[in-house]
Amino acid sequence: MSKLSPQDHAGFVRWMREASPYLRAHRGQTFVVYLGGDLVAGPTFQHVVQDLSLLTGIGVKLVVVHGARPQVEDRLAAAGIATRMAGDLRVTDSAALGEVKQAVAAVRFTIEAQFAHATGQRQPGGGAIRILGGNFVVARPAGVIGGIDLQFTGELRRIDIAGLRAQLEHADLVLLSPLGYSPTGELFSLNALELATAVAGELAAGKLVLFTPTPEIRDRSGRALRQLTPPEIRATEIAEGGPPAPVLAAALRACKLGVGRVHLVSSVDDGSLLLELFTRDGVGTMFSDAPFDQLRRATIDDVGGILDLIEPLEASGVLVKRSREKLEIEIDHFTVMVRDGLTVACGAVYPYPSDGMSELACIAVHPDYRSAGFGALLIAALERRAAEAGVNSVFVLTTQATHWFQEHGYVKQGLESLPMGRQALYNYQRNSLVLSKTLAR
Ligand SMILES: CC(C)(COP(=O)(O)OP(=O)(O)OC[C@H]1O[C@@H](n2cnc3c(N)ncnc32)[C@H](O)[C@@H]1OP(=O)(O)O)[C@@H](O)C(=O)NCCC(=O)NCCS
């Protein structure tokens, strides 16, 4: 018998419906996931593995790159090996390399065992997820920095991407450890975050997921910034307490390398990965070269989304009813704002060129996205569109949003201010107020 309450049922059904477009969108994509050694040692590890198993279950091609920094530090301390640094880089001598190999191997086995456990539990009669790995990463010595020889600390030289791709066809998951092999047969310690970023770039992965304890980025006013493009992040003064600098640098670098989206996801809050990947607004921080919200002219493919947005407002009398046919004919007048496939705002511009005016109409923002500034962005875009068409002023007819328009510089007018053609269509029963604004040139 189900242990879920009726409220849980309703929540589950709503969540599944919201998640279903993402199930389709993620299938067949390649995701690269960075798991730090701290996560592997932490309380959320078991659930993160379950959630990654779910991704493989829906057909995501997964490459997991793990780190082992705290485990290496523990082993070095236990062995009494003092850590020497050259700038930000740790010197790995042959004694330290022995400890690194042991720590990395232990973390790798822990991850493999946890996947066996998670999937064995989930798939009645089914086998565990098949994990492959291998010598796909070629490294070279990082060399001598500031007079200090870094010895077995390496840097990435090449990744056997064809080999990695072939493995992804045969396995559920490829697990990469932060070690690289040199053509001379030596082994080098690598930075796992840099490895994950490079692998994601070379695979042209759809997503790079970076787990970090503090994924949230806030600007100086305390506003959380959930979706950012690299120019936006460079233009923003970020408050302290956000992601560590190397994580932020890795995210920006991955965007530059052409990774579709980079997600910073909490390594400490349970369920963050699923919430980030299967809900429209996510819970972490997402970087993408392409803006997340598109504000653009509507096309015929937007008719369905606009109807979904405006029909409830038409039913309650806030907006005038438009049939699908009318909307299809007038679609070129519309501007839409789309977030991850959902039409979150729309509005139309109807020019009266001989009167030097345009009407702004059918302005709506999805109820879940109100009071977030989308209305202000939309109206600015509509005014720009009107100005580009060469008119001097815009007007609106509204029954419910008078104050909102006034706050955007609109002024109440009499009916006689409208173009004659629009006066003839005025609906006296609706008794809308007329407001207008002169456009800045
Ligand atoms: C009017 C509307 C487009 C505003 O969109 P939005 O994205 O919420 O707007 P913004 O985020 O830019 O502005 C929000 C501010 O405007 C205020 N506001 C929103 N609707 C308002 C209204 N009808 N009257 C007065 N103020 C309003 C909010 O309270 C908020 O103020 P606050 O920040 O001080 O809390 C949206 O509320 C909507 O779709 N309403 C239903 C359709 C409608 O009335 N359209 C206009 C007729 S053409």
PDBQT file of the ligand as one rigid body, heavy atoms in Angstrom, charges set to zero:
ROOT
HETATM    1  C1  LIG A 501       0.169  43.671 -15.258  1.00  0.00    +0.000 C 
HETATM    2  C2  LIG A 501       1.208  42.559 -15.429  1.00  0.00    +0.000 C 
HETATM    3  C3  LIG A 501       1.500  42.398 -16.916  1.00  0.00    +0.000 C 
HETATM    4  C4  LIG A 501       2.470  42.937 -14.652  1.00  0.00    +0.000 C 
HETATM    5  O1  LIG A 501       3.448  41.945 -14.843  1.00  0.00    +0.000 OA
HETATM    6  P1  LIG A 501       4.635  41.714 -13.780  1.00  0.00    +0.000 P 
HETATM    7  O2  LIG A 501       5.656  40.844 -14.451  1.00  0.00    +0.000 OA
HETATM    8  O3  LIG A 501       4.071  41.235 -12.504  1.00  0.00    +0.000 OA
HETATM    9  O4  LIG A 501       5.200  43.177 -13.639  1.00  0.00    +0.000 OA
HETATM   10  P2  LIG A 501       6.529  43.671 -12.936  1.00  0.00    +0.000 P 
HETATM   11  O5  LIG A 501       7.206  42.531 -12.245  1.00  0.00    +0.000 OA
HETATM   12  O6  LIG A 501       7.322  44.424 -13.931  1.00  0.00    +0.000 OA
HETATM   13  O7  LIG A 501       5.958  44.695 -11.885  1.00  0.00    +0.000 OA
HETATM   14  C5  LIG A 501       5.413  44.209 -10.693  1.00  0.00    +0.000 C 
HETATM   15  C6  LIG A 501       4.891  45.360  -9.865  1.00  0.00    +0.000 C 
HETATM   16  O8  LIG A 501       3.711  45.883 -10.462  1.00  0.00    +0.000 OA
HETATM   17  C7  LIG A 501       2.626  45.732  -9.545  1.00  0.00    +0.000 C 
HETATM   18  N1  LIG A 501       1.442  45.341 -10.318  1.00  0.00    +0.000 N 
HETATM   19  C8  LIG A 501       1.242  44.183 -10.989  1.00  0.00    +0.000 A 
HETATM   20  N2  LIG A 501       0.019  44.194 -11.548  1.00  0.00    +0.000 NA
HETATM   21  C9  LIG A 501      -0.546  45.367 -11.216  1.00  0.00    +0.000 A 
HETATM   22  C10 LIG A 501      -1.811  45.945 -11.490  1.00  0.00    +0.000 A 
HETATM   23  N3  LIG A 501      -2.710  45.306 -12.195  1.00  0.00    +0.000 N 
HETATM   24  N4  LIG A 501      -2.043  47.187 -11.011  1.00  0.00    +0.000 NA
HETATM   25  C11 LIG A 501      -1.118  47.842 -10.282  1.00  0.00    +0.000 A 
HETATM   26  N5  LIG A 501       0.097  47.327  -9.972  1.00  0.00    +0.000 NA
HETATM   27  C12 LIG A 501       0.372  46.110 -10.450  1.00  0.00    +0.000 A 
HETATM   28  C13 LIG A 501       3.036  44.614  -8.614  1.00  0.00    +0.000 C 
HETATM   29  O9  LIG A 501       2.367  44.726  -7.378  1.00  0.00    +0.000 OA
HETATM   30  C14 LIG A 501       4.507  44.847  -8.493  1.00  0.00    +0.000 C 
HETATM   31  O10 LIG A 501       4.766  45.876  -7.601  1.00  0.00    +0.000 OA
HETATM   32  P3  LIG A 501       5.830  45.699  -6.414  1.00  0.00    +0.000 P 
HETATM   33  O11 LIG A 501       7.104  45.331  -7.118  1.00  0.00    +0.000 OA
HETATM   34  O12 LIG A 501       5.849  47.026  -5.757  1.00  0.00    +0.000 OA
HETATM   35  O13 LIG A 501       5.288  44.601  -5.612  1.00  0.00    +0.000 OA
HETATM   36  C15 LIG A 501       0.708  41.218 -14.835  1.00  0.00    +0.000 C 
HETATM   37  O14 LIG A 501       0.299  41.449 -13.526  1.00  0.00    +0.000 OA
HETATM   38  C16 LIG A 501      -0.442  40.585 -15.594  1.00  0.00    +0.000 C 
HETATM   39  O15 LIG A 501      -0.217  39.765 -16.477  1.00  0.00    +0.000 OA
HETATM   40  N6  LIG A 501      -1.681  40.922 -15.223  1.00  0.00    +0.000 N 
HETATM   41  C17 LIG A 501      -2.861  40.365 -15.844  1.00  0.00    +0.000 C 
HETATM   42  C18 LIG A 501      -3.072  40.878 -17.257  1.00  0.00    +0.000 C 
HETATM   43  C19 LIG A 501      -3.235  42.394 -17.333  1.00  0.00    +0.000 C 
HETATM   44  O16 LIG A 501      -3.823  43.032 -16.488  1.00  0.00    +0.000 OA
HETATM   45  N7  LIG A 501      -2.686  42.974 -18.415  1.00  0.00    +0.000 N 
HETATM   46  C20 LIG A 501      -2.757  44.380 -18.698  1.00  0.00    +0.000 C 
HETATM   47  C21 LIG A 501      -3.883  44.688 -19.574  1.00  0.00    +0.000 C 
HETATM   48  S1  LIG A 501      -3.410  44.932 -21.245  1.00  0.00    +0.000 SA
ENDROOT
TORSDOF 0
